[in-house]
Amino acid sequence: MKDHGTLKKRVGIWIRVSTEDQAQGDSPEHHEQRAREYAKFNDWTVVEVYDLAGVSGKTVIENSEAKRMLADVTRGHITGLIFSKLARLARNTKELLDLADFFRQHNADMVSLQEKIDTSSPAGRLFYTMIAAMAQWEREETVDRVKASIAVRAKLGSPLGGPASFGYEWKDKKLVPHTTEAPIRKLMYVLFLKHRRKKTVVRLLNEAGHRTRKGGCFTSKTVTRLLQDPTAKGIHRANHTTRNSQSKQWSMKPESQWHLHEVEALVSAEVWEECNRLIEESLTKQKRPAKKPVHIFSGVVHCECGQRMYVPSNSPKYICRGCRNKISITDLDGIFCDEIKGYSFSADAITNYLKSSNETANEKERLLEVQREELQRVRKEIQRTYDLYQQEKLDADGFSRFYTPLDDRRKQIEADLPRLEAELDMVKVGNLSAEEIATQAGNLHANWQTMKADEKREIVETITDKIIVGKDEITINLCYTPSCKDMANRWRKGWDSNPRTGYPVS
């Protein structure tokens, strides 16, 4: 070792023992005593002990004890550091080499008892570099083995260690819908198809009291990611992303490395495709979705040549820009009114309505149950926070910090529950028998001409797939019809403006 004068060499002892090693009896006290005996043998004075027991060796530089040690070296408080072996100092090659350079610059020594390394000599520095590189190599080999196993597990459809996509969970190594999250994930698609704006979906979800898995509010980024994730339509992608070790950014792997597995779908492929078409269209055009059309059949009426028909400014007709085919606004309105009267009375339409109504009721019941369970959880958290305050384990500031957001959440859910229950009641009340629907079928037809344009537009969007205008005939393709009594009641009371109310996407 270097001769630092007649004064005894002042050294520090570095202790870092993993939790696993401690469980096996390799205690920090043992390492400290071994280092003290070594210092005593060399007639050195131990002036500091740096205890990092249980701290990961992946990176230690930012640890408070490591910073204290570096400061002691800088000010000359210690001129050497003793540690049991390299893996106990650090397991990152760069940190090991940086530490060696730091000690050399400050004329201080590093002593590894197991490897018999003394960095004060050229041979010691060379050996130190070689051993450190081998330690990093061993770590990288472990990482490579883990990566190789990921590909195998992905091919088999087994969990890869990360969380399941929101709306799903892993059960018995299979991806299945999550009881409470799945209805919320479905609702995202319904809301996006209705409003076509991600920020609107985010606002409505948060206002309804829905939260992410970690309890936070939904964001546009989260909603976009979930809408684009094909798991919801029954296709789970495994091993399709990778994370850059330097930038920590995620990126997509080549499709050749992906593994696709069928899972239970939350929405139909058609709904998923339409949502993603709208998202892609918005991204490529770099513009906000167009405002909702003023004319009640805009976007629905097509010419027989395949193009959509629009109403130019100051024109009373829907016109095809391609072949100049046209139809009067008044004529199309009357034809549609007659069509929905006949459609309302058809047996198939009634059957389809009842089926859709039952599906809607089931979805709303699941959403309502999710909110009720969440309310119970929040109430328990409030009680737990209050109990901690009563036991004086929380001061006033701590109580306020935890209690206030919980109480706000409770109020939000309690305010939203009656609306959800009312929506469910409305669906159930509207779920009439075929005879009752037939009896009320004429109401909508009778009131059609007195409805406002926005009310008509809502009905057109709800029940119409496409209107095709030919030279000699008009074809109206209707999806299904809600209860005419229900729609007539909406006309009388004002169309329901609550965005969470609506008929299921067909």
PyMOL commands that set and color helices and strands:
alter all, ss='L'
color gray80, all
select helices_A, chain A and resi 19-23+28-41+64-74+86-89+93-105+122-156+182-195+198-207+220-228+230-233+255-257+269-285+329-345+347-390+396-430+434-440+442-450+453-463+484-493
alter helices_A, ss='H'
color red, helices_A
select strands_A, chain A and resi 10-15+45-51+80-83+109-112+117-118+168-171+174-177+235-238+241-243+250-252+259-262+301-303+309-310+317-320+326-328+464-469+474-478
alter strands_A, ss='S'
color yellow, strands_A
deselect
rebuild
show_as cartoon
